[in-house]
């Protein structure tokens, strides 16, 4: 089963997205929050992200969803810190963090591949919420 990591500059946002996603997927989906800095400030922490990826991994791969710019950079640093075997099974989705995370969890719950889970997360960019 694909694991999911939610990276946000805010620990509360990351935890809230994980809480919401936990209601959408099966119990065996590993969804980890990696929000804020190690000392509780707003920001991102590569070590926190790396540890979340390790916890989310069950051998099938991990999809990371990020909230904005430097979260991507911190995630890329985290990937460099991982051993090569795990690093090769981690992808970063270019997707909105809430909608993308929910789509990813639902798709992962169906036993889809890492690439399929990433694709569904990224498709959420074009979701229309309000029709005028």
N, C-alpha and C positions, 0 to 999 in steps of 0.2 A: 504494500500500500504506500502511496506517495505521501510524504510528510509535507507540511506547510509551515513556513515561518513568516510572521508578520513583523516588519521592521518599521517603526515610526520614531519620529523625534520625541514623541510623548509616550511615556510608559503607560499612561492611562488609556490613550488611544489604542495602542497595540493590544493591551489587555482587553479592552472593550470589543475590538474586532474579533479577537480569539473567542471571547465569551459568546458573541453573536454567532460565529461560525460553528461553535461547538453544538449549537442547537440545530444546525442544518445537516450535519454529516453523521456518519456512523461513529459509534463509540471508539472503534479501533483506529480512527484517523488521529495521527499525532499533529497537533496544531500548537505551535509555540510562539510566544510573544517575545520580541527583542526590542523594547522601547526605552528611550531615554539613555542617559549616561549611567555609568557605574555608581556615581555619587548622587543620583536622583535628579539631575538637571535635565533640561531640554537639550536634545542632541542625540547622536548615535554613537555606539561603542562597538568597534569591530570584534572585540573579545566576547562581548555579550551575544552578538550575532553568531559568531563561530560556535559558541556553546549551544545556542538554540538550534542551529543546524544539526549538530551532533545528536541532540535529544530527539529531534524530529525524524532522524534517519532510521529506517528499519530495513534498509538494503535495496529498496526500489527507487530511491531518489527523493530529492527535496526541492520544492518550489518556494522561492522567496519573493514576497510582495513587499514593496517599499513605498513610503509616502512621498518623498521628493528628493531632489538632487543629491545632497551629501549622504543620504541613506544608501544610495547606489554605490557611492565611493566607499563607504564603510563596509558594505557587503562585499565589494570586490576585494578589499583588504582581508576581510574574514575568509574569503575563499582561498586566498594565497596562504593563509595559515593552516588550512586543512591538509590532510594527507591527500595525495593525488587520486587515490581510488574514490574517496568521498567527493572531492572537488569535481571530478568528472561526472558526478550524478546530481549536481546542483545547478538549477537554472534560476535566473532572475526574470520575473514577468514585468513587462511594460504595461501595467494595468492600474486602474483606480484601486486603492487599497481595500475599501469595503466591498464593493461589488465584485472586484476581481478575486478577493479572498473567498467570498461566498461561492462564486462559481467554481473556483478551484477545489474547494472542499466537497461540494456536491459531485463534481466530476471524479475526484479521487475516490469518493465513496463507492463509485460504480466500478472501481478496479481499473481505471484507465491508466495509460502510460504517462510518464512525466511530460512528454511532448504534447499529449492530448490535454492534460490538465493545464499546462501553460497556455495552450491555444484558447481554451475556454475562458481562462482568466483574462486574456488579452482582448477577447471579443467583447468583454464588458465595456470597453472604451466607447463602443458605438451604441450602447443601450440608450434608448430614448425613455426618459422618465416622465416627461410632461409633454403632451401634444397641445399645440396652440391652435 
